[in-house]
Amino acid sequence: MKHFLTLIAIVLVSVSARTQVNITFICSDAITGQRMQDVSVTCGEQFGITNARGTTELQVTAGEYRVHFSFLGYQELEIDLNLTTDQKVKVSLEPSTHVLTEFELTGTRDQHMGIRNLRDVEGSGIYSGKKTELIRMDRIQGNKALNNARQIYSRVAGLNIWESDAGGLQLGIGGRGLSPNRTSNFNTRQNGYDIAADALGYPESYYTPPSEAVKEIQVVRGAASLQYGPQFGGMVNFNLNKPPVTERFEFISRQTGGSWNLFNTFNSIGGSVKRWSYYAFYHRKTGDGWRENSGFENQTAYGHLSFRPTKNTNIAAEFTRYTYLAQQPGGLTDQQFEDDPRVSYRDRNWFRIEWNIASLQFQAKLSNNTNLESRFFGLLASRESLGYLGAINRFDPGEERDLIYSQFLNWGNESRLLHRFKTGKVHQTLLTGIRFYQGHTENRQGVAPAGDDANFVFQNTDVLQSDHTFPSTNVSVFAEDLIRINHRLSVTPGARFEYIQTRSSGT
């Protein structure tokens, strides 16, 4: 009987040791008493940032912790807590004001540069041991109306950046020395799902979300392949703005004007009503361009609707439509550029994009230590290039033009299960996932009527220079295990099984 009671006691102690508690931290200014937003709170391995109400909630295993609070311009604060039950903790931060003859500025990149590394476990991904960056758009000082890539990504070391148009219509970045052309060497995502033309056969990203709608950008390079597939460069994920949780209705409108008849308008609405949340924006940008024959018009519309049936589950549906029409001024020889870099010898070349993306996402907290995410996504898109496409040192005779038409239809699902547990005294995080992807690309090239307008029509569909289809299928299963040896050393073994089939058919 004594041994039996001892065993019961040991079980109860071990269960209580794994009890999860929810801690709400409330941060305020020690002098004014006002709540403080964007205070960084670290409790053990958990990290949070206070919202507009000065609060953040963390879930930790019951035990003793030293909690660290930091905010630029305030003295850092550390307190010791014995956390056994759910509770609220109020703290006051003292402003850091000193008269100095000289000073040395130190701090984290997140505080001073708008960029930080992704945490070991963030969302449904494991990033320990990987080269990562998280760009916080609210702390970036750059021209967001023009999607100025040099300003947005300038703090990400090692990226190659191309800017091939005057309006920031397409993003061109490359890592690890790879070509930045349309970001084709990155697995490009929006809110966690694919947005490229064809992730396997034609992974070029003609669509880039407007920077004014982006909350943060995740960049994972190199070892991202275990989680995100075979792209050599890694993964780029645009997390768009979320619905405000404290407002039933919020409206934001920004208007920007510039040289060469540039006009940019961004308008968004959002809010939360009981268990429902919504967010939508409309973006339009037009301009004549710096060179002749380089005018453009770009439009983006996005809608997000989410429903929380229980406090531990969330269902969200999203739809994005993106279009742009741009006149292409053509290249220049070295001598032509030397004479006048703004001149254009092509006035009949046009480029058009239509992008439609839909997704359905399901998130569930199965237990205090287990989270499940599943995303269905689909894309219907097209790109069309029209004009005289010969070398720039050849004269445009003004006859029939070439037309290249491509259509992309793909869909897929990616599901992930993240589980935290302990083996002895070692904390571990296990991530498993499965992905299915099916793509279908059509590519046609033929003769279009003469003229100088944006008339994307084949002159004779029965006589084409080429007509091909490119079907593809991808099935993969992956797993990673984050094993923390101590607070400074961890090991992340992982494996991925990848099945890829690509085909081509046509004349």
GUVODO-944054 format. One record per residue: residue in three letters; x, y, z of N, C-alpha, C, O in turn. Coordinates in steps of 0.2 Angstrom, whole numbers, plus 5000, padded with zeros to 4 digits. Atoms other than C-alpha are relative to their C-alpha. Example, Ala and Ser with C-alpha at 12.3 -4.5 7.8 and 13.67 -1.06 7.14 Angstrom:
% residues 2
ALA500449945000506249785039500450065000500950055003/SER499649944999506849955036499650055003499950115004/
//
This chain:
% residues 507
MET500449945000500050005000500450065000500350114997/LYS499649945000501450125004500350014993500450074991/HIS499849995007502250094987499550034995499750074991/PHE500549975005500650124978499950075001499850114997/LEU500149924999500350294987500650044998500550094995/THR499449965002502150344983500050014992500150064990/LEU500049995007501850304965499550054998499650094993/ILE500549955001500250404965500250075001500150114997/ALA499749934999501150554972500550024995500550084993/ILE499549985006502550544959499650024994499850064990/VAL500349985006501250544945499650065001499650104996/LEU500449944999500250684953500650064999500450114996/VAL499449955000501950784955500250014992500350074990/SER499850005007502450744936499450044996499650084992/VAL500549975004500750794930499950085002499950124997/SER500049934998500750964940500550034997500550094996/ALA499449975003502450994934499950024993500250074990/ARG500249995007501750994916499450054999499250064994/THR500649965001500251104920500250074997500750104998/GLN499949945004500051244908499650065004499050055005/VAL500349944997499651424915500050054995500550064991/ASN500149945004499051574906500250075004499850085009/ILE499849944996499951734912499950064995500150074990/THR500249945004499251904906500550065003500450085009/PHE499549954997500652044908499750074997499550084992/ILE500249945001500052224909500550055001500850065007/CYS499449965000501352354905499850085000499450094996/SER500249935000501252544909500650045002501150025005/ASP499449964998502352694911499950025007499450045010/ALA500049994992502852724929499950075002499650085007/ILE500149934998502652914928499350024998498950055002/THR500749975003501052944917499549955002498949965002/GLY500550054999500252774921499749974994499249934994/GLN500350025007499752754902500349934998500949914999/ARG499850065002499752584895500550004994500550054990/MET499550005005501252544884500049944995499949894996/GLN500050045005501252464867500749984997501150024998/ASP499450035003502652354859500549995005501149995003/VAL499550024995503452314875500249924999499749884999/SER499850065001504452154873500149965007500449985011/VAL500050044994504152014886500249934999500049904994/THR499750065001505151864888499949965007500249985012/CYS500150044994504651724900500249934998499849894995/GLY499850075002505651564899500250004992500550044990/GLU500050005007505551514881499550034996499550034990/GLN500549965003504051614877500150075000500450105004/PHE499949935001504051784870499450034997499050004993/GLY500649975002502651914867500250085000500750105002/ILE499949935001502452094862499350035002498850015000/THR500749974998501052204871499750034994500050064990/ASN500449975005499652264860499850075002500150105007/ALA500249934999498752434860499850015007499850075009/ARG500249994993498052404877500549985005500449985011/GLY499450014996499752364884500049945003500349935009/THR500050074997499452184887500249954995500249964989/THR499850065004500152014881499949945004500049945010/GLU500150064996499651844886500549944997500549934991/LEU499550065001500951694887499749945003499449955009/GLN500150064997500651514890500649965002501049954997/VAL499350044998502051424900499849955005499249945008/THR500150054995502251274911500150035007500650075008/ALA500049974993501951304929500849995003501149945002/GLY499350004998503651344938500250075002499850125002/GLU499749934999504851484943500350034994500749994990/TYR499749975006505351604930500350075002500050105007/ARG499849935000506351764928499750034994499950014988/VAL500349965005505351884917500350064998500550105002/HIS499749945002506152014906499650044996499250024992/PHE500449955003505352174900500550054997501050075000/SER499649955003506152294887499650044995499250024992/PHE500349955005505652444877500550064999500850085004/LEU499549955001506752574869499850075003499250095003/GLY500149944996506952724880499849995007499750045011/TYR500250024993506452634896500549955003500949924999/GLN499550054996507552544909499749934999499149925000/GLU500250075001507452354906499949985007500250005012/LEU500350024994506552264920500049935000499849894995/GLU500050084999506752084927499649995007499850025012/ILE500450014993505552014940500049925000500049894995/ASP500050074999505551834947499349985002499050025007/LEU500750024999503851744947500049935001500349894998/ASN500150084999503251574954499349994997498850015000/LEU500650015003501851534942499749935001500049884999/THR500350064999500651404947499350004998499049954996/THR500750005002498951464942499950064995500450104994/ASP500149955005498251584928499950075005499650075010/GLN500049944996498551764934500250064995500450054990/LYS499849945003498751944929500650035003500650045010/VAL499449974997500452034932500050074997500150084991/LYS499949935002500552224931500750025002501050015007/VAL499349984999502252304929500050074998499650094993/SER499949935002502852484927500750014998501249995002/LEU499349995002504352534917500250075001499850124999/GLU499749934999505452684921500350034994500749994991/PRO499649975005505952804908500750005001501050025007/SER499250004999507852794905500250074997500350084991/THR499849935002508352984905500650015004500750015010/HIS499449994997510153024908500350064996500250064990/VAL499649955003511253174904500749974999501149965004/LEU499350035002512853104895500450044996500250084992/THR499649975004514353174888500249974993500349994988/GLU499950045006514553034876499649935001499449925007/PHE500450064999513552874873500149954994500449974989/GLU499950065005513652704864499349975000499049945005/LEU500750035001511952644857500149924998500449904994/THR500050075001511652454859499349985000498950015003/GLY500750025000510052354857499949944995500449934991/THR500150065005509252214847499850044993499650094993/ARG500249985007508952234828499250025000499050064996/ASP500749995000507052224832499850075002499450105000/GLN500149934997507152384842500250064995499850114995/HIS499749945003508152494831500049994992500150044989/MET500050015007508052414813499449974997499449974991/GLY500650035002506352344812500149934997499749904993/ILE499950065003507052174809500349965006500749985010/ARG499750044995507452024820500049934997499749924992/ASN500050075002507751834819499449975002499149995007/LEU500550044997506351714820500149965006500749945006/ARG499950044994506151624836500149934998499949914993/ASP499950075001506551444838499449974997499449934993/VAL500650025003504751404836499550065000499450095004/GLU500549955002503551524828499549984996499649954990/GLY500550025004501851494822500049925000500049895005/SER500050075001501851314815500649984997500749934993/GLY499450025003503651314810500650005005500550035011/ILE499450004996505351274818500650034996500750014990/TYR499549965003506751394814500650005003501150045002/SER499350014996508151344826500549984995500449934992/GLY499550025004509751334817500050024993500450004989/LYS500149985007509151414801500250085000500150115005/LYS499849935001509651584794499350044998499050024993/THR500749985001508051684796500050085002500450105005/GLU500149934998507451864797499250015000498949984996/LEU500749985000505751944801500050085000500350115004/ILE500049935001505452114794499350035002498850015000/ARG500649974997504152214804499950074996500350124997/MET500249955005503352334791499950075004500050125001/ASP500249944996502752454805500650045002500650105005/ARG499449974998504552494809500550014994501150044996/ILE499649995005505252504792499950084997499350104996/GLN500049935003505652684785500249994993500749994991/GLY499950015007505352664767499450024996498950044999/ASN500649985004504252704752499649944999499749914994/LYS500550055000502852584755499550014994499349964991/ALA500549995006501752664741500349974994499949954989/LEU499750025006503052614728500349935001500649914996/ASN499750074999503552444735500750004999501049964996/ASN499349995001505352504736500449955003500549955009/ALA499750064997506252344738500750015003500849985008/ARG499349984997507952424741499950025007500450015012/GLN500149974994507252514756499749945005499949945011/ILE500450054996506152364763500549955002500549935008/TYR499550054998507552234762500750025001501149975001/SER499349984999509052334764500449975006501049975006/ARG499750034993509352264782500149935000500349905005/VAL500050075001509252084776500749994997500850004991/ALA499350015002511152044774500049944994499749894995/GLY499850055005511651944758499449994995499549954990/LEU500550005005510051974747500350044994500650094995/ASN499949965006510252024729499350034998498849994998/ILE500649975001508952144724500050034993500450074991/TRP500149975007508352194706499350045001498850025004/GLU500649965001507152334702499950014993500350054990/SER500150015008506552304684499550054998499450054992/ASP500649955002505052434684500050065004500350065010/ALA500149944996504652604690499550005005499550055009/GLY500650004995503152564700500049955005499549945009/GLY499950054995503752424711499449944999499149925004/LEU500550055001502552304702500249935001499849895003/GLN499750074999503652144704500650015005501050055004/LEU499550014995504752094718500649954997500449904994/GLY499550055003506452024712500650005006501050045006/ILE499550014995507551964727500349934999499949884997/GLY499750075001508751814727500550005006500950045008/GLY499550024995509851734741500549954998500449924993/ARG499550055001511351634742500350004993500649954990/GLY499749995006512051714726499549984994499849984988/LEU500450025005510551654716499650064996499650114999/SER500349955004509651754702499450035004498949995006/PRO500649974997508351884709499450004996498950024998/ASN500650005005507251864693499449985003499349925004/ARG500750014998505451874699500049955007499549915007/THR499950044994506051794716499949924999499649895003/SER500250075002505951624707500449955004500249895004/ASN499650054997507251544718499849995008500049955012/PHE500450004994506151574734499449964999499049974994/ASN500750024999504651474739499650065003499650085008/THR500449934998503451634739499349985003498949954999/ARG500750014997501951634751499750065002500050115003/GLN500449954997500551744757499649975006499249925004/ASN500350034994499951704775500049925000499649895002/GLY499850075000500751534773499849964994500049904995/TYR500150045006500151474756500350034994500550094994/ASP499649995006500951474739499650054996499050054995/ILE500349955005500651624727500450004994500250054989/ALA499650005006501951584713499649974995499149944996/ALA500450025005501351544696500049925000499449894999/ASP500050084999501851354697500649985004501249995002/ALA499550014995502851304712500649954998501149955000/LEU499550055003503751164702500350024993500950024993/GLY499849995006503851204684500250084998500650094994/TYR500049935001503751394684499950045006499450085007/PRO500149974994504051464701500150085001500450105006/GLU499949935000504051644697499450045003498950025002/SER500549964996503151774707499850064997500250114998/TYR500249935004502251904696499650045005499550105004/TYR500449974995501151944711500450025006500749975009/THR499749984994501852044726499550045004499250095001/PRO500549974996500652104740500250085001500850095001/PRO499849944998500652294742500350015007500049985012/SER499650004993501852344756499550035005499650025011/GLU500449974995500452454764499549955004499249965009/ALA500550054997499452294767500449945004500149905007/VAL499550064997500952184774500150025007500450085009/LYS499849994993501152174793500749985001501150025004/GLU499450024999502752074792500249954995499849924991/ILE499750055005503951974780500449955003500949975007/GLN499550054997504751814785500449974994500249964989/VAL499550025005506351764776500449945003500749955008/VAL499650064998507051594778500449974995500249964989/ARG499650025006508551544768500449935002500449915007/GLY499650064999509551384765499649945002499349914998/ALA500250064998508951244776499250005001498949965003/ALA500850005001507051294773499849954997499249934997/SER500350055004506951154761499649945004499249915001/LEU500350054996506451034775499350015001498949975001/GLN500749984999504851124778499750034994499050024993/TYR500349975005504551214762500149984993499950014988/GLY499950035007505151114747500750014997501150045001/PRO499350015003506551104735500350074997500850074994/GLN499749945002506851294731500650015003500750005009/PHE499350004997508651324733500150075004500550065009/GLY499949944996508451504740499750005007499950045011/GLY500450004994507251464754499350024999499050004995/MET500749985000505551544758499950075002500350095007/VAL500249934998504851714759499250005001498849984996/ASN500750004998503151734767499750075002500050105007/PHE500349934999502051894767499449995005498949965003/ASN500650004995500951904783499650074999499950125001/LEU500449945001499552024779499750035006499749995011/ASN500349974994498752144791499449965003499149934999/LYS500550034997497552064803499450045002499550105003/PRO500649964998495752114808500250035007500449995011/PRO500049974993495752234823499649965005499049955003/VAL500450044996495152134838499650055005499150025008/THR500449964996494552284848499550054997499250095000/GLU500549965003493552374835499549964996499749914992/ARG500550035004491952334826500150024993499949984988/PHE499949985007492352434811500650055000500650105005/GLU499549955001493952524806500150014993500149964989/PHE499949985007494352614790500650045000500750095003/ILE499449965001496052674784500050014992499949974988/SER499949975007496352774768500750044999500850085003/ARG499449965001498052834761500050014993499949974988/GLN499949975007498352934745500750034999500950065003/THR499349975001500052964738500050024992499849994988/GLY499949985006500553064723500750014999501150025004/GLY499349995001502253084714500150024993499650044989/SER499849985006503153134699499849954994499649894996/TRP500250045006502653074681499349975001499249915000/ASN500750024999500853064686499949945004499449905003/LEU500150064995501052934700499450025004499450075007/PHE500550004995499552904710499949935003499849894999/ASN500150064997499352774723499450015006499550065010/THR500649994995497752744734500049935003499949885000/PHE500150064996497652614748499450015005499450065008/ASN500650004996495952584757499949945003499849894999/SER500250064997495552454770499550015005499450065008/ILE500550004994494152404782500249945004500449895001/GLY499950064996494252284796499650015007499450065009/GLY500350004993493452234813499849935002500049884999/SER500250064997492852104824499350015004499250055008/VAL500750004997491052064830499949935002499849884999/LYS500150064997490851924842500549954998501149964999/ARG499550065002491651764835500250014992500649984990/TRP499849995007491851844817500550065000500550105004/SER499549955001493251944811500150014992500049964988/TYR499949995007493552024794500550064998500650105002/TYR499549955002494852124784500050004993500049954989/ALA500049995007494852194766500350064998500350115002/PHE499749945002495852314756499950004992499949954989/TYR499949985007495852394739500650044998500650095002/HIS499449975001497452454731500050024992499949974988/ARG500049995007497652544715500650054999500750105003/LYS499449965002499252624707500150014993500149974989/THR499949995007499552714691500550054999500750095004/GLY499449955001500952814683500250004993500149954989/ASP499750005007501752864667500749974999500949954994/GLY499450035000503452804672500650054998500450104995/TRP499549955001505152894671500250004992500450054990/ARG499850005007505552834653499350004996498849994998/GLU500550005004504452854638499749924999500149885000/ASN500450075001503152704634500149965006500249905005/SER499950044994503252644652499450015005499550005011/GLY500649994996501552684659499749945003499849885000/PHE500350064997500652564671499450015004499350075006/GLU500650004996499052524680500049945004500049885001/ASN500050064996499052404695499450005005499350065008/GLN500550014996497552344705500049945005500249895002/THR500050064996497452234720499450005005499350055008/ALA500650014996495852174730500149945004500349895002/TYR499950064996495952064745499450005006499250055008/GLY500550014995494651994757500249945005500449895003/HIS499950054995494851894774499450005004499250055007/LEU500550014995493451824784500149945004500349895002/SER499850064996493751714799499449995006499150045007/PHE500550024995492551624812500349965005500749915003/ARG499750034994493051564829499449965003499149985008/PRO500650034997491751424833500249985008499749985012/THR499850014993492751384850500650055001500950074996/LYS499449964998494151474859500649974997501150004997/ASN499450045003495351344852500049994993500549954991/THR500050025007494851334834499850074996499550114999/ASN500149945004494851464820499949974993500449934990/ILE500150025007494251444802500050074996499750124998/ALA499949935004494751584789500049984992500349934990/ALA500150015007494351604771500350074997500250125000/GLU499749955002495351724760500050004992500049954989/PHE499950005007495351784742500450074998500350125000/THR499649955002496551894732499950014992500049964989/ARG500049995007496351974715500550054998500550115001/TYR499549955001497852064707500150004992500149954989/THR500049995008497952134689500550064999500550115003/TYR499749945002499152254681500250004992500349944989/LEU499850005007499452314663500650065000500550115003/ALA499449965000501152394659500250004993500349954989/GLN499749995007501852464643500849995001501150025006/GLN499350024999503652404641500450044995500450034989/PRO499649955004504952534634500549964996500849994992/GLY499550045003506152394629500750025002500850075006/GLY499349994997508052384632500450064996500150094991/LEU499649965003509452494626500749974999500949945004/THR499350025001511152464619500450055005500250105007/ASP499649964996512652534629500050074997500050125001/GLN499949935003512852684617499350045000499350105002/GLN500649964999510952724617499950025007499650085008/PHE500149984993510952724636500550065001500350105005/GLU499649954998512452834636499850074997499950125000/ASP500349945003511552954624499450035004499450095005/ASP500649984997509952964633499749945003499349905000/PRO500250064997509452834646499250005001498949955003/ARG500850004999507552894646499749994993499149984993/VAL500350015007507352864627499749935000499949885003/SER500350075001506252714621499949994992499750044989/TYR500150015007506252634604499549944999499449914994/ARG500650055000504752514608499450045002499450055008/ASP500649974998503052584608499449964999498849985000/ARG500550045001502052434604500049935005499749895004/ASN500050064996502552314618499650015007499750065010/TRP500550004995501352274632500149945005500349885002/PHE499950064996501352154647499450015005499250065008/ARG500650004996499752104657500049945004500249885003/ILE500050054995499552004673499350005003499050055004/GLU500650014996497951934681500149945004500349885002/TRP499850054995498151834697499450005005499150055007/ASN500550024996496751754707500249955005500449895003/ILE499850054995497151664724499549995005499250045007/ALA500550014995495951584736500349955005500749915003/SER499850054995496251494752499549995006499150035007/LEU500450024995495351404766500549975006500849925004/GLN499650024995496251384783499749985006499250015008/PHE500350034993495951284799500550005005501149975003/GLN499550004995496851314815499649975006499149995008/ALA500350024994496551214831500549985005501149965003/LYS499650014994497351204848499749935003499249935007/LEU500250064997497151014852500149995007499749965010/SER499950004993497851034869500550055002500750094997/ASN499549954998499051144879500650004996501050054996/ASN499350015004500551074869499949984993500449974990/THR500050025007499851024852499550054996499050064998/ASN500449965004499251134838500049974993500549944991/LEU500150035007498551084821499950064995499450104997/GLU500249955005498551194805499949964993500349924992/SER500150035007497851144788499850064995499350104997/ARG500149945005497851264773499849974993500249934990/PHE500150015007496951234756500150064996499950114999/PHE499949945004497451354742499949984993500049924991/GLY500150015007497151374724500250074996500150124999/LEU499849945004497751494710499849994993499949944990/LEU500250005007497051534693500350074998500150125000/ALA499749945002498151664684500249994993500249944990/SER499850005007498851714667500550065000500550115003/ARG499649945002500251824660500050004993500049954989/GLU500049995007500351894643500550054998500550115001/SER499549965003501751974633499950014993499849974989/LEU500249995007501352064617500550064998500750105001/GLY499649955003502452164605500549974995500549914994/TYR499450025004504052154594500549985005500850035009/LEU499550034995505152044605500749994997501049955001/GLY499450025003506652044594500650045004500450085009/ALA499449974997508452104600499950085000499650104994/ILE500149935000508452294605500450034994500250094992/ASN499649975005509752324591499749994993500050004988/ARG500350015006508552274578499450044999499050065004/PHE500649955001507252394570499449975000499349914997/ASP500750035000505452364574499650024993499550084992/PRO500349985007504652354556499350025000499050044995/GLY500749974999502852394563499549954997499049964996/GLU500450055003502152224556499649975006499649995012/GLU500350044995501252094566500449995006501049985005/ARG499650014994501752074584500049935002499649895000/ASP500050074997502151914594499650015007499650065010/LEU500450004994501051864608500249935004500149885001/ILE499950064996501551744622499550005006499450055010/TYR500550004995500151684633500149945004500249885002/SER500050064995500251574649499550015005499350065007/GLN500550014995498951514660500249955006500449905004/PHE499850054995499151434677499449995005499150035007/LEU500650024996497951334687500349945005500649895003/ASN499750054995498551244703499650015006499350065008/TRP500450004993497851194720500449955004500849915002/GLY499650044996498551104735499750015007499350055009/ASN500150004993498451074754500749995003501149955001/GLU499550014996499751084767499850005007499550055010/SER500250014993499451024785500649995004501049955002/ARG499550014995500551034800499849995007499250015009/LEU500150024993500550964818500650025004501149995003/LEU499449984996501651044831499849985007499349995010/HIS500150034993501850954848500650025004501250005002/ARG499549994995502851004863500049955005499449935008/PHE500050064994503450874876500750005003501250045000/LYS499450014997504850824887500249935000499849895001/THR499750064999506050684887500550005005501050035005/GLY499649994994506750674904500050075002499450105003/LYS500049934999507350854907500150044994500150104994/VAL499949965006507550894889499350024997498949984995/HIS500549975003506251004881500049994992500650004989/GLN500050015007505750954863499450034997498950035000/THR500549985004504651014849500049964994500549974990/LEU500150055006504050894836499550044995499050054996/LEU500449975005503450964819499949954995500449924992/THR500150055006502650844806499550044995499150084997/GLY500449975005501750894790500049964994500449914992/ILE500250035007501050834773499850054996499550104997/ARG500249965005500850924757499849974994500249924992/PHE500250025007499950894741499950064996499650114998/TYR500149945005500051004726500049974993500349934991/GLN500150025007499450994708500050064996499650104997/GLY500049945005499851114694499949984993500049934991/HIS500150015008499351134676500150074997499850124998/THR499849945004500151264665499949994993500149944990/GLU500149995007499651314647500550054997500550115000/ASN499649955003500851404636499950004992500049954989/ARG500149995007500551474619500350064997500450115000/GLN499749945003501451584607499850004992499849954989/GLY500349995007500851654590500150074998500350115001/VAL500049935003500551804579499450045003498950015003/ALA500549954998499551954585499950054995500450074992/PRO500049945005498852094574500550055001500750075007/ALA499649944999499852244571499750055003499150055005/GLY500349954996499552404580500450025006501049995007/ASP499649994994500152484595499650005007499850025012/ASP500450014994498752454607500149945004500449895001/ALA500050064996498552324621499549954998499049945002/ASN500550045002497652204611500349925000500649904995/PHE499750074999498052024618499649954996499249915000/VAL500450055004497251924604500449974995500850004991/PHE499650035005498051794593499650014993499050014993/GLN500349985007497751834574499749944997499249944994/ASN500350075003497451644570500249955005500749935006/THR499950064995497251514584500149944997500449895001/ASP499950075003497351374572500850004998501049944996/VAL499350005002499151424567500450045006500550105006/LEU499649984994500251444583500749984999500849934996/GLN499350025000502151444584500149955005500549905004/SER500050064995501951334600499450005004499150055005/ASP500650014995500651264611500149945004500149885002/HIS499850054996501051164626499650005007499450065009/THR500350014993500351104643500649975004500949925002/PHE499550034995501451064658499649985007499650025011/PRO500350024993500550964672500549985004501149955002/SER499550024995501450934688499649975006499150005008/THR500250034994501150834704500550005005501149985004/ASN499650004995501950854721499749975006499250005008/VAL500250034993501750744737500650005004501149975002/SER499450004995502850774752499849995007499250015009/VAL500150014993502950714770500750035004501250015001/PHE499449974997504150804782499950005008499450005010/ALA500050004992504650804801500650035002501250024999/GLU499449974996505850904812499950005007499350005010/ASP500050014993506250884830500550055003501150045002/LEU499549964997506951024840500149985007499749975011/ILE499850034993507950954855500450055003501050075001/ARG499649954997508551084867500449965006500249945010/ILE499650034996510051024876500150045007500050025012/ASN500049954995510151184887499850064997499650064991/HIS500349945002509651364885500550034994500350084991/ARG499649975005511151394873500149954994500449974989/LEU499950055005511251224863499449964999499049945003/SER500650045002509951134853500249974993500749994990/VAL499950045006509951004839499349994997498849985000/THR500650015004508650994825500049954995500249974989/PRO500050055005508650834816499350004996498850024999/GLY500650005004507350824802500149964993500649944991/ALA500050045006506850724786499450024996498950054998/ARG500549995004505850754771500049954994500549944991/PHE500150055005505150634758499650044994499150074996/GLU500349965005504750724741499949964994500349924991/TYR500250035006503850654726499850054995499350094996/ILE500249955005503850764711500049974993500449934991/GLN500150035007503150724693499950064996499450104997/THR500249955005503250854679500049974993500449934992/ARG500150035007502750824661499950064995499850114997/SER500149955005502650914645499649974994499849914992/SER500350025006501450894630499850064996499550114998/GLY500249955004501150994615500450004993500749954991/THR499749995006501851054598500350064999500650084994/
//
